[in-house]
Amino acid sequence: MMNFLKTELGSSPVIVEGVFAVPAARVFEAWTDSDEITQWFGASPNSMIRAEIDLRVGGAWRFIFDETEEKTVCLEGEYIEVSPNNKLVFSWVHVVKLASGDKTATETSKVTLNFEEMGESTKVTLTHEGITSEDGLRGVGSGWENTFASFKSIITKTK
């Protein structure tokens, strides 16, 4: 059951929403702290090996999920807009680098996160646009659904 995905799986853009029982500053911190984001971001909790975050406009981010002698699998991009406790906008590319030096990457897409304080809670609205393949849209839609579910389970424990 999809609790957070607000658009039909496979449609564009992918829109995901959730309300979390913590203030916006706490939500923003969880999305931008490299140690914290590794605990909940991805298909399941603690599925990321490490995160590298340079939180500024033009700063790069990189989330590494698999790193072996043969290959590295990661998500990476650049921050386009950083408005603490309000909004994050960043580019998004899924990259696989092989030991041979070969690299495959998806086309660049864009993620916009809005944090809206609602009393003691925060509504997070994520829009992921620029994905053109239906398989990509389905994968990203279910991926964000799982990520938001993990986020909810972690963030409410760490108030």
C-alpha positions as semicolon CSV with decimal commas, in nm:
position;residue;x (nm);y (nm);z (nm)
1;M;0,000;0,000;0,000
2;M;0,134;0,342;-0,095
3;N;0,090;0,585;0,193
4;F;0,312;0,870;0,074
5;L;0,309;0,853;-0,308
6;K;0,046;1,100;-0,431
7;T;0,076;1,037;-0,805
8;E;0,003;0,717;-0,991
9;L;0,305;0,486;-1,000
10;G;0,479;0,545;-1,333
11;S;0,343;0,896;-1,391
12;S;0,541;1,221;-1,405
13;P;0,627;1,413;-1,202
14;V;0,656;1,185;-0,898
15;I;0,494;1,359;-0,598
16;V;0,536;1,223;-0,246
17;E;0,395;1,378;0,073
18;G;0,412;1,302;0,440
19;V;0,336;1,476;0,767
20;F;0,588;1,410;1,043
21;A;0,536;1,490;1,411
22;V;0,851;1,702;1,446
23;P;0,936;2,068;1,371
24;A;1,064;2,172;1,026
25;A;1,413;2,244;1,161
26;R;1,438;1,882;1,278
27;V;1,315;1,747;0,942
28;F;1,556;1,971;0,749
29;E;1,845;1,854;0,968
30;A;1,758;1,488;0,903
31;W;1,764;1,553;0,526
32;T;2,096;1,739;0,531
33;D;2,313;1,569;0,795
34;S;2,534;1,303;0,633
35;D;2,543;1,075;0,940
36;E;2,171;1,092;0,993
37;I;2,054;1,048;0,634
38;T;2,243;0,718;0,602
39;Q;2,012;0,572;0,868
40;W;1,687;0,616;0,677
41;F;1,743;0,709;0,310
42;G;1,702;0,433;0,052
43;A;1,505;0,117;-0,011
44;S;1,537;0,017;0,355
45;P;1,687;0,168;0,672
46;N;2,068;0,164;0,679
47;S;2,093;0,059;0,312
48;M;2,334;0,345;0,235
49;I;2,706;0,299;0,303
50;R;2,784;0,670;0,335
51;A;2,669;1,017;0,239
52;E;2,877;1,314;0,128
53;I;2,691;1,646;0,157
54;D;2,818;1,994;0,071
55;L;2,507;2,188;0,172
56;R;2,526;2,509;-0,030
57;V;2,402;2,625;-0,369
58;G;2,635;2,458;-0,620
59;G;2,752;2,211;-0,357
60;A;2,763;1,843;-0,448
61;W;2,595;1,554;-0,270
62;R;2,662;1,183;-0,313
63;F;2,492;0,882;-0,155
64;I;2,689;0,557;-0,190
65;F;2,486;0,233;-0,168
66;D;2,730;-0,028;-0,299
67;E;3,108;-0,002;-0,309
68;T;3,319;-0,302;-0,404
69;E;3,636;-0,358;-0,604
70;E;3,416;-0,423;-0,908
71;K;3,176;-0,129;-0,890
72;T;3,031;0,168;-0,706
73;V;2,658;0,239;-0,712
74;C;2,546;0,582;-0,600
75;L;2,307;0,870;-0,636
76;E;2,461;1,212;-0,684
77;G;2,378;1,566;-0,776
78;E;2,417;1,931;-0,692
79;Y;2,218;2,164;-0,469
80;I;2,025;2,423;-0,672
81;E;1,844;2,592;-0,383
82;V;1,902;2,568;-0,008
83;S;1,654;2,748;0,217
84;P;1,702;2,611;0,574
85;N;1,386;2,460;0,724
86;N;1,183;2,559;0,414
87;K;1,309;2,417;0,086
88;L;1,577;2,204;-0,081
89;V;1,618;2,168;-0,457
90;F;1,881;1,942;-0,609
91;S;1,974;1,760;-0,927
92;W;1,963;1,379;-0,922
93;V;2,160;1,117;-1,119
94;H;2,185;0,742;-1,055
95;V;2,542;0,633;-1,135
96;V;2,716;0,296;-1,165
97;K;3,096;0,316;-1,197
98;L;3,284;-0,002;-1,286
99;A;3,644;-0,082;-1,189
100;S;3,730;-0,072;-1,562
101;G;3,646;0,299;-1,560
102;D;3,319;0,249;-1,746
103;K;3,030;0,446;-1,608
104;T;2,655;0,444;-1,667
105;A;2,432;0,722;-1,548
106;T;2,067;0,812;-1,578
107;E;1,966;1,142;-1,729
108;T;1,971;1,427;-1,477
109;S;1,639;1,489;-1,304
110;K;1,538;1,738;-1,035
111;V;1,405;1,695;-0,681
112;T;1,224;1,973;-0,493
113;L;1,151;1,930;-0,123
114;N;0,921;2,173;0,057
115;F;0,899;2,171;0,437
116;E;0,578;2,328;0,569
117;E;0,546;2,370;0,944
118;M;0,200;2,276;1,073
119;G;0,201;2,342;1,446
120;E;0,427;2,080;1,602
121;S;0,440;1,879;1,279
122;T;0,593;1,930;0,936
123;K;0,442;1,848;0,598
124;V;0,709;1,739;0,351
125;T;0,618;1,757;-0,018
126;L;0,867;1,610;-0,262
127;T;0,841;1,658;-0,637
128;H;1,078;1,458;-0,858
129;E;1,063;1,576;-1,219
130;G;1,250;1,516;-1,540
131;I;1,241;1,135;-1,545
132;T;1,129;1,025;-1,890
133;S;1,119;0,644;-1,877
134;E;0,823;0,465;-1,721
135;D;1,057;0,212;-1,556
136;G;1,253;0,501;-1,405
137;L;0,932;0,665;-1,283
138;R;0,809;0,341;-1,127
139;G;1,145;0,277;-0,958
140;V;1,171;0,631;-0,826
141;G;0,806;0,633;-0,711
142;S;0,841;0,313;-0,510
143;G;1,187;0,422;-0,391
144;W;1,053;0,749;-0,249
145;E;0,760;0,563;-0,090
146;N;1,006;0,333;0,092
147;T;1,233;0,625;0,183
148;F;0,946;0,824;0,337
149;A;0,831;0,515;0,531
150;S;1,184;0,467;0,670
151;F;1,208;0,838;0,745
152;K;0,882;0,829;0,941
153;S;0,993;0,531;1,149
154;I;1,330;0,693;1,235
155;I;1,233;1,060;1,278
156;T;0,955;0,992;1,529
157;K;1,200;0,796;1,747
158;T;1,465;1,068;1,747
159;K;1,257;1,368;1,858
